[in-house]
Amino acid sequence: MSQTRLFFRTGRIDAHRAFTALDLAFEEDGWPVAILEVDEEQDIQEVSLYVDGEVEDIAAEMRQVMDGLGLDQALDREVLPDIDWVTKSLEGLKPVAAGRFLVHGAHDRQKRRAGQIAIEIEAGLAFGTGHHGTTAGCLEMLERVVMRERPRNALDLGTGSAVLAIAIARLARIPVLATDIDPIATRVAAENAGLNHVGRFVKAENAPGFHHPLFGAHKPFDLIVANILARPLMRLAPEMARHLTPGGSIILSGILDRQRDAVLAAYNGQRFRHVRTLHKEGWVTIHLKR
Ligand SMILES: C[S@@+](CC[C@H](N)C(=O)[O-])C[C@H]1O[C@@H](n2cnc3c(N)ncnc32)[C@H](O)[C@@H]1O
C-alpha cells in the first residue's frame, strides 16, 4: 500500500511546536513526524506526517492539532511511490567500487571480486547507492579511518540507505547508530542492514540532527560520519563536539569544494583539527579529529 505524506510549511518556532504536538498525538498510531528545513534565511520549515490507510480521517485529526496551536496553514499531501517501483528503476545502476567496497544491487551479486567488501543496496527510496561522489568519498575515508583507529561505537547521521553504517559494521563489527530525519529512509536503512547481515550491529532510528533521547543513551561515539549538506553540518558542530569521545574522529561530506573553508572554520571553532580532505566530482569529504 502506498504511503501518504501530509505536510505544511511554517517558521522554525511553530514547526517545533507542531512537531511536539503531532508526535504526541500520533505516537500510539505509529505515524512518524519529521521536520525539514526548506530555507534557513527565510525561516521556512516543513512539518510532515507519514501515514498509511485512512488518510482523510488522519488529515482531519492533524488539522485539529494544528488548529489547537493556532496554525492555519494549508495542509498539503503527496502520495509516495511504492518501494518496489523505485527499486525497479534502479535495476540499471552499475556496481560502484570505492576503496575496498563494492556497492551493488541484487542483480550484480556475482560481480564481487576477491578481497572486496560487497554491500548490497536494493531500495531506492533512500539516498545512498554509492554512485554519488559524497557517498564514495565517505566509503574511502571510512576504510582508512576504521582500519587505523579501530573505533568501538559509531554514529552515521543522515544514514539514507545505511550504506555507510553497513560499511562500518562490515569492517569493524561494532555497534552503529544510524539516524535519519526521514522515516522512510530509517525503514529502508533497517531493511538494508538486515539484507547485509549486520542487523545486530546497526540500529536505525528516526531523528532530526541530535534531537532524540537515544543519543544520550548511546553517546559518546568515537567515530561519527555525516553526509548531509554544508549548512546543517556547520550548525551541528557544537553537538558533534559534545557527542564525540576525546581523540575521536568525524567524517563529513555533502560539502561542495567552495564550501570547505566555511565548514572547517565552524569545526575549528569547536577545537576540531583537520586531518585530510578527499575531492570527488566537485564534492569534498573531510576527516577531522578532536
Ligand atoms: C546525502 S544523503 C546521505 C545518505 C548516506 N549516508 C550516503 O552517504 O549515501 C543525506 C541523508 O541525510 C538525511 N538528513 C538530512 N538532514 C538531516 C538531519 N538534520 N538529521 C538527520 N538526517 C538528515 C536525509 O534525509 C538523507 O537521507
The ligand as a Tripos MOL2 file, in Angstrom:
@<TRIPOS>MOLECULE
LIG
   27    29     1     0     0
SMALL
NO_CHARGES

@<TRIPOS>ATOM
      1 C1         23.0770   12.8320    1.0620 C.3       1 LIG1
      2 S1         22.0730   11.7010    1.9180 S.3       1 LIG1
      3 C2         23.3440   10.5970    2.5670 C.3       1 LIG1
      4 C3         22.9160    9.1630    2.6710 C.3       1 LIG1
      5 C4         24.0510    8.1780    3.0040 C.3       1 LIG1
      6 N1         24.5740    8.4240    4.3370 N.3       1 LIG1
      7 C5         25.1800    8.2690    1.9930 C.2       1 LIG1
      8 O1         26.2620    8.6920    2.3790 O.co2     1 LIG1
      9 O2         24.9610    7.9330    0.8350 O.co2     1 LIG1
     10 C6         21.6080   12.6530    3.3280 C.3       1 LIG1
     11 C7         20.6240   11.9770    4.2560 C.3       1 LIG1
     12 O3         20.5850   12.7690    5.4470 O.3       1 LIG1
     13 C8         19.2510   12.9260    5.8830 C.3       1 LIG1
     14 N2         19.2160   14.1840    6.6480 N.ar      1 LIG1
     15 C9         19.2480   15.4440    6.1710 C.ar      1 LIG1
     16 N3         19.2600   16.3200    7.1810 N.ar      1 LIG1
     17 C10        19.2580   15.6040    8.3330 C.ar      1 LIG1
     18 C11        19.2630   15.9260    9.7170 C.ar      1 LIG1
     19 N4         19.2740   17.1840   10.1350 N.pl3     1 LIG1
     20 N5         19.2360   14.9190   10.6380 N.ar      1 LIG1
     21 C12        19.2280   13.6280   10.2270 C.ar      1 LIG1
     22 N6         19.2050   13.2630    8.9320 N.ar      1 LIG1
     23 C13        19.2290   14.2270    7.9990 C.ar      1 LIG1
     24 C14        18.4280   12.9110    4.5960 C.3       1 LIG1
     25 O4         17.1010   12.5070    4.8390 O.3       1 LIG1
     26 C15        19.2040   11.9020    3.7430 C.3       1 LIG1
     27 O5         18.7100   10.5920    3.8920 O.3       1 LIG1
@<TRIPOS>BOND
     1     1     2 1
     2     2     3 1
     3     2    10 1
     4     3     4 1
     5     4     5 1
     6     5     6 1
     7     5     7 1
     8     7     8 2
     9     7     9 1
    10    10    11 1
    11    11    12 1
    12    11    26 1
    13    12    13 1
    14    13    14 1
    15    13    24 1
    16    14    15 ar
    17    14    23 ar
    18    15    16 ar
    19    16    17 ar
    20    17    18 ar
    21    17    23 ar
    22    18    19 1
    23    18    20 ar
    24    20    21 ar
    25    21    22 ar
    26    22    23 ar
    27    24    25 1
    28    24    26 1
    29    26    27 1
@<TRIPOS>SUBSTRUCTURE
     1 LIG1         1 GROUP 0 **** ****
